[in-house]
Amino acid sequence: MSLMLENKQGLLAGDGILPVEMARHAKENGFEVVCVSLANDNLKELKKYCSKVYSCHPGELNKIEKIFVTEEIKQVTFLGKVHKRVLLKLHKFDKRAIELLKTVKRLNDDEVMLLIVREFEKHNITVLDQTIFIKNLMIPSGVLGKHKPTEAQMEDVNYGFWLAKEMGKVDVGQSVVIKDKMAMAVEALEGTDKCIRRGSKMARKNAVVVKVAKPSQDKRFDIPAIGLRTLQTMKKYNAALIAVEANETIIVNQEEVIKYADKHNIVIMAV
């Protein structure tokens, strides 16, 4: 049975372009979007497409829930980066959020996000698949730019794909950096861009970056995504290729990303 979408949609937005793209596509298709923003970098853009934008800290669980309940939101999409560093300090976390965090065995992505999902469900708020409003950004299999991978690079891609999937099984990260069939870096708390920087420095040049979905990816959160900033980091640290998982990865500003890869001799592909 297909999901019946409410006309009034909620958006819990981190930073980056993805929340803006969701709001834009939703509005263009006749939906009203009420946004709770957890970041500052995209507020101006979100206000163009959302009927209301509230600003909250990620740890203000009571405030966030109250907004969605008061606005009579029944369906919410989580999109955008909220850095896990906030869990190290717990600054501005309300008492309820802190008590809930104490109940989880591990503070990894899935545990924390599932905790929020369950709390929302207590108020009859359903968290939707992140891709519902932005399926056009999902990437099919193939080389996306004009530069093709070498046989040696494909060996690194294959190894990196396997390694990233293994890391995903234990919810460590989604990205790895490979050079000559050796792991230069595995993404942890720092995120993809800093993983690329760390691994590419180790490799010195021509590193291969691989980013995949977790084997048991919950599409309500943490769908893998890359954008122009990812490619800019690769250029800065002389990485040569990025491979993402086909039909499981979002690329924002696709034309701009592919044009940048072509200009700077970076191979970009989906496998």
ZIPEQUI-V633293 format. One line per field, one symbol per residue. psi: psi as a letter, one per 40 degrees, with the letter a starting at -180 (. if undefined). A space follows every 10 residues. Layout:
psi->???
This chain:
psi->hihhhidhii hhhaiadddd ddddddddee ihhhhhheie deddddedei dihihiideg dddddddddd efhehihhii hhheddeddf hehidddddd deeidifidd dddddddddd ddefhhhihd edefdeeihi iihdaehiii dddddddddd ddddddddde fdieiihihf fihdihhbdd iddddddddd ddddifihhh hiiidfhhee ifhiiiaddd ddddddffid ihhihieeih hifddddddd dddffhhhih .
